[in-house]
Amino acid sequence: MPTYITLARWTQQGIEKVKESPARLDAFKKLVKSTGGEVKAFYMVTGRYDLVIVSEAPNDDAIAKVALATGSKGGVRSETLRAFTEDEYRKIVAALP
């Protein structure tokens, strides 16, 4: 299953209700699971972003639905990246002309 890394920042609305964020995380995990995926890791971080989430999902469509549904709630703004494992990376590079 493809791996995705989501970098998120709390919006003003999200930080004002930061005490509700554990429940929002639980809802996010449930949403990912409903698409056939799984949240593999979650980190609150310092720096440019507030949260980093590593997930697996069946495909890009599934993770896009998760991102849109989550963003529409207004608590975070996010950027989701498709991540390639070392094995996938080696296969891609080996196939180069």
Protein Blocks (a to p, Z undefined) as FASTA:
>chain_A
ZZddddddddfklmmmmmmmmmmmmmmmmmmmmnopacfbdcddedjbfbdcddddfblk
lmmmmmmmmmmnopaccdddddddfklmmmmmmmpZZ
